[in-house]
Amino acid sequence: MSERKYGNEFGFLTQAVHAGNDVDKDTGAIKRPITMANSYELPYDPAELNWSSAGKALYTRNGGSNQQYLQEKLSILEGGEDCVALASGVAALSAVFFTLLKSGDHVIFSNITYIAVYRLLNELLPSKYGIETTIVDTADLDAVKAAVRPNTRLIHIETPGNPTLKISDIEEIAKIAHDAGALLSVDNTFASPYNQRPLELGADLSIESLTKYINGHGDAMGGAVIGSKAIIDKIKSEAMINNGGVLSPFNAWLIMRGAVTLPLRMKQHNDNALKVAQFLESLDAIRFVSYPGLESHPGHSIAKKQMKNGYSGVLAFGLKADHDTHNRFVGYLEVITSAVSLGHDESLIVFLGEDDERQYLYPKEFHGGFFRLSIGIEDSEDIIYDIQQSLEKVGLLKKR
């Protein structure tokens, strides 16, 4: 672990550059090297070791050095006591549910969530392990309160929510959870710690898909859970070590490198996305635009309260057009790439059709098929031009 600490006395940009990094004692290198080892030297008497313990480098499944450096950086960026970094965002989500829940427990979760969360909490955990779950519109605080049961152990929300950009009030839901003796976990992937710090708003756990904004380059996969040391220690012991969803040294190093420029990239994502959303909202050819930075978004006031630097880089929109025209529109794009994921340096778009199994949970405007657009760090004028020229080619906008 680094000897230098970069806590709240330093700004976010300084933390992003320095936290978790230090001079390498063996080489004098001013960047931590990649340690591609899966095993580490044991102490003189290894008989005293707990082979399921984390924190000391024994075996990479117990936590390798690159993973530990990254965990230090992320815990500082998120304002938490500790962090566990895992192989993917879904590994991080699964680790939370596996560690905190048992048969007979009840979970409340957002009706707008990542598909893996929907699958885990709506299907797999109830059918396999007898965990009770309730899907709730977590933008409706009365609905959240009404869903609480004596056996409620966890409320899990995602804000902004994937893929409709629903906003939930972290601070108020934290109060509901804690009054019920439950924990609140927040998937913070769409916001990143640059825009939103759930732990400072009362959440017990902040979950990040490191694959997205924190890495930011589309070349590494990882996930993280940040919170109190007591809870993170339990997740490390029960889920990381004994389920084995560990992060590779190379991916930890890549994400560590990517995280250094997080604040610079996020500023560009934020600025670009607002400009693109405003442009789309001005067009008659657009059926709807959903972006928390727009005053027309139903969650704008809550987002403004809890998202401090901007509204991130993801938006959703639909065309006044049929299914085939949506696909033809994507086919004509030149700057924006048709691909899943988000938070990359390049803009990515995915068409979500009318047959999505979760469509019954979406607002009506999403029912005709829509796009999830992750705005990259290109020139905003070029992204807007790309959308404009594609709309012209499919006949939804007059040529200039």
C-alpha positions in Angstrom: 0.0 0.0 0.0 1.1 3.6 -0.6 2.8 5.4 2.3 1.3 8.8 1.1 -2.3 9.5 1.7 -4.5 11.9 -0.3 -7.6 12.5 1.7 -10.2 15.3 1.8 -7.5 18.0 2.3 -6.7 17.6 -1.4 -8.9 18.3 -4.4 -10.4 15.6 -6.6 -7.9 16.2 -9.5 -4.9 15.8 -7.1 -6.5 12.6 -5.6 -7.0 11.2 -9.1 -3.3 11.7 -10.0 -1.7 10.7 -6.7 -3.9 8.4 -4.6 -2.6 4.8 -4.6 0.6 5.7 -6.4 4.1 6.1 -4.9 7.7 5.6 -5.8 8.5 2.0 -6.3 11.1 1.0 -3.7 12.9 -1.6 -5.8 13.4 0.4 -9.0 12.8 4.1 -8.1 10.1 4.2 -10.8 7.5 7.0 -10.0 4.6 4.8 -11.3 3.6 1.5 -9.6 4.8 -1.4 -11.9 2.6 -4.3 -13.0 3.3 -7.2 -10.8 2.2 -10.2 -12.9 2.6 -12.7 -10.0 0.0 -15.0 -8.7 1.9 -15.9 -5.6 3.8 -13.9 -2.9 6.5 -14.9 -0.4 5.2 -16.4 2.8 6.3 -15.4 6.3 8.7 -17.5 8.3 5.8 -19.4 9.9 2.9 -19.7 7.5 1.1 -22.0 9.9 -0.3 -18.9 11.6 -1.9 -17.6 8.4 -5.7 -17.5 7.6 -5.8 -18.6 4.0 -9.1 -16.8 3.5 -7.8 -13.5 4.7 -7.4 -10.4 2.6 -5.1 -7.4 2.9 -1.7 -9.2 2.9 -0.4 -10.3 -0.5 -0.3 -14.1 -0.3 -2.0 -15.2 -3.5 -3.6 -13.0 -6.1 -7.1 -14.3 -5.2 -6.5 -12.8 -1.7 -5.6 -9.5 -3.3 -2.5 -8.7 -5.4 -0.4 -5.6 -5.1 -1.9 -3.8 -8.2 -5.4 -4.5 -6.9 -4.5 -3.0 -3.5 -3.1 0.2 -5.1 -6.3 0.6 -7.1 -8.5 -0.1 -4.1 -6.6 2.7 -2.2 -7.2 5.2 -5.1 -10.9 4.3 -5.4 -11.7 4.5 -1.7 -10.2 8.0 -1.6 -12.1 9.1 -4.8 -15.4 7.8 -3.4 -14.9 9.0 0.1 -15.0 5.6 1.7 -13.0 3.7 4.3 -12.1 0.8 2.1 -12.7 -0.8 -1.3 -12.7 -4.2 -3.0 -11.9 -4.3 -6.7 -13.2 -7.3 -8.6 -13.2 -8.7 -12.1 -16.3 -6.9 -13.5 -19.1 -4.6 -12.5 -21.4 -7.6 -12.3 -18.9 -9.4 -10.0 -19.1 -6.4 -7.7 -22.9 -6.4 -7.7 -23.0 -10.2 -7.1 -20.4 -9.9 -4.3 -22.7 -7.4 -2.5 -25.8 -9.6 -2.8 -23.9 -12.8 -2.0 -22.3 -11.3 1.1 -25.2 -9.4 2.6 -28.2 -11.6 1.9 -29.4 -15.0 3.0 -32.6 -17.1 2.5 -35.6 -15.3 3.9 -34.2 -11.8 3.5 -36.0 -9.1 1.5 -34.5 -6.7 -1.0 -36.1 -3.6 -2.5 -34.5 -2.6 -5.9 -35.0 0.0 -8.6 -37.3 -0.8 -11.4 -34.7 0.8 -13.7 -31.5 -1.2 -13.4 -28.8 -2.9 -15.3 -30.0 -6.2 -16.9 -27.8 -8.3 -14.7 -29.3 -6.8 -11.5 -32.8 -7.4 -12.8 -31.8 -11.0 -13.6 -30.1 -11.6 -10.2 -32.7 -9.9 -8.0 -35.9 -10.7 -10.0 -35.1 -14.3 -11.0 -31.9 -16.0 -9.8 -31.7 -15.1 -6.1 -35.4 -15.7 -5.4 -35.6 -19.0 -7.3 -32.2 -20.4 -6.1 -31.9 -19.1 -2.6 -35.3 -18.0 -1.4 -34.5 -14.3 -1.2 -37.5 -12.1 -1.4 -37.3 -9.1 -3.7 -39.6 -6.2 -4.7 -39.2 -4.0 -7.8 -40.1 -0.4 -6.9 -40.1 2.9 -8.7 -37.4 4.4 -6.4 -38.1 7.9 -7.7 -41.3 7.6 -5.7 -40.3 7.8 -2.0 -43.7 6.8 -0.8 -43.5 3.6 -2.9 -40.1 2.8 -1.3 -41.5 3.3 2.2 -44.5 1.2 1.4 -42.3 -1.7 0.1 -40.3 -2.0 3.4 -41.0 -5.2 5.3 -39.7 -6.5 8.7 -37.2 -8.7 6.9 -35.9 -6.0 4.5 -32.1 -6.1 4.6 -31.1 -4.1 1.6 -32.3 -1.4 -0.7 -30.4 -1.3 -4.0 -30.8 1.7 -6.4 -29.1 2.8 -9.6 -29.0 6.6 -10.2 -29.0 7.7 -13.0 -30.6 4.4 -14.0 -29.7 2.3 -17.0 -31.1 2.7 -19.6 -33.8 5.4 -19.1 -31.7 7.8 -16.9 -34.2 7.6 -14.0 -33.1 9.6 -10.9 -33.5 8.4 -7.4 -32.9 10.5 -4.2 -30.0 8.9 -2.5 -30.2 10.9 0.7 -33.9 10.3 1.3 -33.7 6.6 0.4 -30.8 6.2 2.8 -33.0 7.5 5.6 -35.7 5.1 4.7 -33.3 2.2 4.6 -31.6 3.1 7.9 -35.0 3.7 9.7 -35.8 0.1 8.7 -32.5 -1.3 9.9 -31.5 -2.0 6.2 -28.5 -1.0 4.1 -28.5 1.1 1.0 -26.3 0.2 -2.0 -26.0 2.6 -4.9 -24.8 1.6 -8.4 -22.8 4.8 -9.2 -21.6 3.7 -12.6 -23.5 6.2 -14.8 -22.4 9.2 -12.6 -18.8 8.2 -11.5 -17.4 9.7 -8.3 -16.5 12.9 -10.1 -20.2 13.7 -10.4 -21.7 11.9 -7.4 -20.5 10.4 -4.2 -23.2 8.2 -2.7 -21.4 7.6 0.6 -21.4 11.3 1.4 -25.2 11.3 0.8 -25.8 8.5 3.3 -25.4 5.3 1.3 -23.6 2.4 2.8 -22.1 1.1 -0.4 -21.1 2.6 -3.7 -20.7 0.2 -6.6 -18.8 1.0 -9.8 -18.3 -0.8 -13.0 -14.7 0.2 -13.5 -15.0 -0.9 -17.1 -16.9 2.3 -17.8 -15.9 5.8 -16.8 -13.2 5.1 -14.3 -11.1 3.1 -16.8 -12.5 5.2 -19.6 -10.6 3.7 -22.5 -12.6 0.6 -23.4 -9.7 -1.7 -22.8 -10.1 -3.2 -19.4 -12.9 -4.8 -17.3 -13.4 -4.4 -13.6 -15.8 -3.6 -10.8 -15.5 -2.2 -7.3 -17.5 -1.8 -4.0 -16.6 1.0 -1.7 -17.9 1.5 1.9 -17.0 1.0 5.5 -14.0 -1.3 6.4 -16.3 -3.7 8.3 -18.5 -4.4 5.3 -15.7 -4.4 2.7 -13.7 -6.8 4.8 -16.7 -9.2 4.8 -17.1 -8.9 1.1 -13.4 -9.6 0.5 -13.5 -12.7 2.7 -16.8 -14.2 1.6 -17.1 -13.1 -2.1 -13.7 -12.2 -3.4 -11.6 -14.9 -1.9 -14.2 -17.7 -1.7 -16.1 -17.0 -4.9 -12.9 -16.0 -6.7 -14.1 -13.1 -8.9 -10.8 -11.4 -8.7 -9.3 -8.6 -10.8 -6.2 -9.4 -12.8 -3.0 -7.4 -12.1 -2.9 -6.2 -15.7 -6.5 -4.9 -15.7 -5.9 -3.3 -12.2 -2.9 -1.5 -13.7 -4.8 -0.4 -16.8 -7.7 0.9 -14.7 -5.3 2.7 -12.3 -3.8 4.4 -15.3 -7.2 5.4 -16.7 -8.5 6.7 -13.5 -5.8 9.5 -13.4 -7.6 11.4 -16.2 -11.1 10.7 -14.8 -11.9 14.3 -13.8 -10.7 15.7 -17.1 -12.6 13.2 -19.2 -15.8 13.6 -17.1 -15.8 17.3 -17.6 -15.8 16.7 -21.3 -18.4 14.0 -21.1 -20.6 16.3 -19.1 -20.2 19.3 -21.3 -20.7 17.3 -24.6 -23.7 15.4 -23.3 -25.6 18.5 -22.3 -24.9 20.1 -25.7 -26.1 17.0 -27.6 -29.2 16.6 -25.4 -30.1 20.3 -25.9 -29.6 19.8 -29.7 -31.8 16.7 -29.8 -34.5 18.4 -27.8 -34.7 21.2 -30.4 -35.5 18.8 -33.3 -39.0 17.9 -34.4 -37.8 14.5 -35.6 -37.0 13.4 -32.0 -39.8 11.7 -30.1 -38.2 12.3 -26.6 -34.9 13.0 -25.0 -34.0 11.8 -21.5 -31.0 13.5 -19.8 -30.9 14.6 -16.2 -29.2 17.8 -17.2 -32.3 19.0 -19.1 -34.9 20.9 -17.1 -37.5 18.8 -18.9 -36.2 15.6 -17.1 -38.6 14.7 -14.2 -35.6 14.0 -11.9 -33.7 17.2 -12.8 -34.1 18.9 -9.4 -32.9 15.8 -7.5 -30.0 15.3 -9.9 -29.1 19.0 -9.5 -29.0 18.4 -5.7 -26.9 15.3 -5.6 -24.8 15.5 -8.8 -22.2 18.2 -8.2 -20.1 18.7 -11.3 -22.4 17.7 -14.1 -24.9 15.1 -15.2 -22.5 12.6 -16.9 -22.3 11.5 -20.5 -25.3 9.1 -21.1 -28.6 10.0 -22.5 -31.6 8.3 -24.1 -33.7 9.4 -27.1 -36.1 8.1 -29.6 -37.0 9.0 -33.2 -40.4 9.7 -34.6 -39.9 6.7 -36.9 -40.4 3.0 -37.3 -38.0 0.2 -36.1 -36.1 0.0 -39.4 -35.5 3.7 -39.6 -33.9 3.6 -36.1 -31.5 1.0 -37.4 -30.8 2.8 -40.7 -30.0 5.9 -38.6 -27.3 4.0 -36.7 -26.0 2.7 -40.0 -25.3 6.2 -41.3 -23.4 7.4 -38.3 -19.7 8.1 -38.9 -18.3 9.4 -35.6 -20.6 7.5 -33.2 -20.0 3.7 -33.0 -22.8 1.1 -32.6 -21.6 -0.9 -29.6 -22.6 -1.7 -26.0 -20.9 -0.3 -22.9 -20.5 3.3 -22.0 -18.0 5.7 -20.6 -15.4 5.1 -23.3 -13.4 7.9 -24.9 -15.5 7.4 -28.1 -19.2 7.9 -28.4 -21.2 4.6 -28.4 -24.9 4.0 -29.3 -27.1 1.0 -28.9 -30.7 0.6 -30.2 -33.0 -1.0 -27.7 -36.0 -2.3 -29.6 -39.7 -2.7 -28.7 -39.4 -6.2 -27.3 -37.2 -5.5 -24.3 -38.4 -7.8 -21.5 -38.3 -4.9 -19.0 -40.2 -2.6 -21.2 -43.2 -2.8 -18.8 -41.0 -1.0 -16.3 -40.1 1.9 -18.6 -42.1 5.1 -19.1 -44.4 5.1 -22.1 -42.2 7.2 -24.3 -39.6 4.4 -24.3 -42.0 1.8 -25.6 -41.5 2.5 -29.3 -37.8 1.6 -29.3 -35.1 4.0 -28.3 -31.3 4.7 -28.3 -28.9 4.7 -25.3 -26.2 7.1 -26.4 -22.9 7.3 -24.4 -21.3 10.6 -25.4 -17.5 10.5 -25.7 -14.8 13.1 -25.5 -14.8 14.0 -29.2 -15.5 17.6 -30.3 -19.2 18.2 -29.5 -19.7 19.9 -32.9 -18.6 16.7 -34.6 -21.0 14.5 -32.6 -23.8 16.9 -33.3 -22.9 17.0 -37.0 -22.9 13.2 -37.1 -26.4 13.0 -35.7 -27.6 15.7 -38.1 -26.2 14.1 -41.2 -27.6 10.7 -40.3 -31.0 12.2 -39.7 -30.8 13.8 -43.1 -29.9 10.6 -44.8 -32.9 8.7 -43.3 -35.2 11.6 -44.3 -36.0 12.9 -40.8 -34.3 16.2 -41.3 -34.0 18.5 -44.3 -30.6 18.8 -45.8 -28.8 22.1 -45.1 
